[in-house]
Amino acid sequence: MRFDLLKPIHGWRGFLGEVGIIVLGVLLALGAEELLDDWNWKRNIDEQRKSLDDDVKSMWDAMSARVVVQGCVDRRLNEIGEVIKRHDDQRPLGIVGPIGRPAVWSAGQGALRMATADGSLSHMSLRDKRRYFEVAEAYNTFVPSAVEERESWQVLQRLNEPTKFDATDWREIRNAYLLAVDANRVMKYNLVKGEPGQWLTPFKVFPQMPASKETLSIPFVRELCRPALA
C-alpha cells in the first residue's frame, strides 16, 4: 500500500515561512507582555517603597522620641531615688512638682505587610528587603521594653499624692522604681546607632532623619523635664 504525504498549498518553503511568522508573532507578544508586567511591577515597587520609607520614618520618630527625653528620665529617676531615701530616713520628701513620665509612641507597619502580601517585596533586591525587615525587627524589639517602662512609670505617678501612703504603697513604689531604673538602662544601651543588635543601628542605611522632638510638647513629658524636688 502506498501513502502520499499531504503537501502545503504553497509548498514547504511557504509553509515554513508562515509558521515562522506565527512563532515570531507569539514571541513578540510574550515579550511585550513580559515588558508590560515588568513595568507594572516596577511602578508598584516604587509606590510601595515610598510607603515603606514612610513606615521607617514613623518607627524612627517613635524610637527617637524616647532618646530626646533621656536626660529628663535620668534626672527624674535620681530624684525618685532621693525621695525613697528621704522616706527611709524619715525626712520630709520635698516633692514640689509632678513626677511626669516618658511617652510611648506607636508606629505603623502596614506597608511592610502589604508589600509582603501582594508580592512587591519579592521583586526587591535582597539588600532592600533586609533593610526594611531589620528596621521593623528593631522596632518590634523596642516596643515591649517601652511598654514595660510605661507600666513602671504609671505606678510612680502615685508619688504626686504620697501623703496617704502606707508600707504597701512604698513597697510598690520601690519595686516600680527598680523596674524603671532597669528599663532605663536597657533604653540607654540600645537606643543608639552602634553595634549590630542595637535598636537604631538598622536606620544608618537610610537618609539622616532628625530626632523627633514632638514628644516634648506633651504635658506629662514637660512635667518630667522640670525639677520635682525642693
C-alpha positions in Angstrom: 0.0 0.0 0.0 1.3 3.5 -0.8 0.8 6.6 1.3 1.2 10.1 -0.2 2.1 12.8 2.2 0.0 15.9 2.0 1.8 19.0 0.7 1.1 22.6 1.7 -0.8 24.5 -0.8 2.0 27.0 -1.3 4.8 24.5 -0.9 7.0 23.7 2.1 9.0 26.9 1.9 5.8 29.0 2.1 4.5 26.8 4.9 7.7 27.3 6.9 7.6 31.0 6.3 4.1 31.2 7.6 5.0 29.1 10.7 8.0 31.4 11.3 5.7 34.5 11.2 3.3 32.9 13.7 6.2 31.9 16.0 7.7 35.4 15.7 4.3 36.9 16.5 3.9 34.7 19.6 7.4 35.6 20.8 6.8 39.3 20.3 3.5 39.1 22.1 5.1 37.2 25.0 8.0 39.7 25.1 5.6 42.6 25.1 3.6 41.0 27.9 6.7 40.4 29.9 7.9 44.0 29.4 4.4 45.3 30.5 4.5 43.0 33.5 8.0 44.2 34.5 6.9 47.8 34.1 3.8 47.3 36.2 5.9 45.6 38.9 8.5 48.5 38.8 5.7 51.1 39.2 4.2 49.1 42.1 7.5 48.6 43.8 8.3 52.4 43.5 4.9 53.1 45.2 5.5 50.5 47.8 9.0 51.8 48.5 7.6 55.3 49.3 5.1 53.7 51.8 7.8 51.6 53.3 10.0 54.6 53.7 7.1 56.4 55.5 6.9 53.4 57.9 10.6 53.7 58.5 10.2 57.4 59.3 7.3 56.5 61.7 9.4 53.9 63.5 12.3 56.3 63.8 10.1 59.0 65.2 8.7 56.6 67.8 12.1 55.5 68.9 14.0 58.8 68.7 11.2 60.4 70.8 12.5 58.3 73.7 16.1 59.4 73.0 15.1 63.0 73.2 13.9 62.7 76.8 16.8 60.5 78.1 18.3 63.3 80.1 14.9 64.0 81.7 14.4 60.4 82.6 17.9 60.2 84.2 17.3 63.2 86.3 13.8 62.2 87.5 15.0 58.7 88.4 17.7 60.3 90.5 15.1 62.4 92.2 12.8 59.5 92.9 15.7 57.6 94.4 16.3 60.6 96.7 12.6 60.6 97.6 12.8 56.9 98.6 16.0 57.6 100.6 14.3 60.5 102.4 11.4 58.3 103.2 13.7 55.6 104.7 15.4 58.3 106.8 12.0 59.6 107.9 12.8 63.0 106.4 10.4 65.3 104.5 10.0 64.1 100.9 10.3 67.6 99.4 8.2 66.9 96.3 7.3 70.3 94.9 6.2 69.3 91.3 4.5 66.5 89.4 6.6 63.4 88.5 5.7 63.1 84.9 6.7 60.2 82.7 8.2 59.4 79.2 5.8 58.9 76.3 5.4 55.8 74.3 4.8 56.4 70.6 3.4 53.8 68.2 4.4 53.4 64.5 2.7 51.8 61.5 4.0 48.7 59.7 1.1 48.3 57.2 3.3 49.0 54.2 5.6 46.1 55.0 2.6 43.7 55.5 1.1 44.9 52.2 4.3 44.6 50.3 4.7 41.1 51.6 1.1 40.1 50.8 1.0 41.5 47.2 4.4 40.1 46.3 6.1 43.5 45.8 8.7 42.7 48.4 9.7 39.5 46.5 10.6 41.7 43.5 13.0 43.9 45.5 16.7 43.2 45.9 17.8 41.1 48.9 19.6 44.2 50.2 16.5 46.3 50.2 14.4 43.5 51.8 16.9 43.2 54.6 17.0 46.9 55.2 13.2 47.1 55.8 12.9 43.9 57.8 15.9 44.8 60.1 14.3 48.2 60.9 10.9 46.5 61.7 12.6 43.9 63.8 14.4 46.6 65.8 11.2 48.5 66.4 9.3 45.3 67.4 12.1 44.6 70.0 11.9 48.2 71.3 8.1 48.2 71.8 7.8 45.6 74.7 10.6 47.4 76.6 8.8 50.7 76.1 5.5 49.2 77.3 7.2 47.8 80.4 8.8 51.1 81.1 5.5 52.9 80.8 3.9 50.5 83.3 6.5 51.2 85.9 6.1 54.9 85.5 2.4 54.6 85.8 3.0 53.3 89.3 5.5 56.1 90.0 2.8 58.7 89.2 1.4 57.9 92.6 4.2 60.0 94.1 2.2 63.0 93.0 0.0 62.3 96.1 2.2 60.5 98.6 0.6 61.8 101.8 -1.6 58.7 102.4 1.0 56.1 101.6 1.3 53.1 103.8 4.0 50.4 103.9 2.4 48.5 101.0 2.3 51.7 98.9 6.0 52.4 99.5 6.9 48.8 98.6 5.1 49.1 95.3 6.9 52.4 94.6 10.2 50.9 95.4 9.6 47.9 93.1 8.3 50.3 90.3 11.4 52.4 90.7 13.8 49.4 90.4 11.9 48.3 87.2 12.1 51.9 85.8 15.8 52.0 86.5 16.3 48.7 84.8 14.2 49.7 81.8 16.1 53.0 81.5 19.4 51.1 81.5 18.0 49.0 78.6 16.9 52.0 76.7 20.2 53.9 77.1 22.2 50.9 75.9 20.0 50.0 72.9 18.7 53.3 71.6 21.9 54.2 69.7 23.4 53.6 66.3 26.3 51.4 67.3 26.9 47.7 67.3 24.8 45.2 65.4 21.7 44.4 67.5 21.4 47.9 69.0 18.0 49.2 68.0 18.9 52.3 66.0 21.7 50.7 64.0 19.5 49.5 61.1 18.5 53.1 60.5 22.1 54.0 59.5 21.4 52.9 55.9 18.5 55.3 55.5 18.8 59.1 54.9 19.6 61.0 58.0 16.5 61.9 59.9 16.3 64.4 62.8 15.2 63.1 66.2 11.5 63.7 66.8 11.0 66.4 69.4 7.2 66.3 69.2 7.1 64.4 72.5 8.5 67.5 74.3 5.1 69.2 73.8 3.1 66.6 75.7 2.1 67.9 79.2 3.3 64.9 81.2 6.6 64.9 79.3 7.1 68.6 80.1 6.5 67.8 83.7 9.1 65.0 83.5 11.7 67.5 82.3 11.0 70.0 85.2 12.6 69.7 88.7 10.3 67.9 91.1 12.2 68.2 94.4 13.0 71.1 96.7 
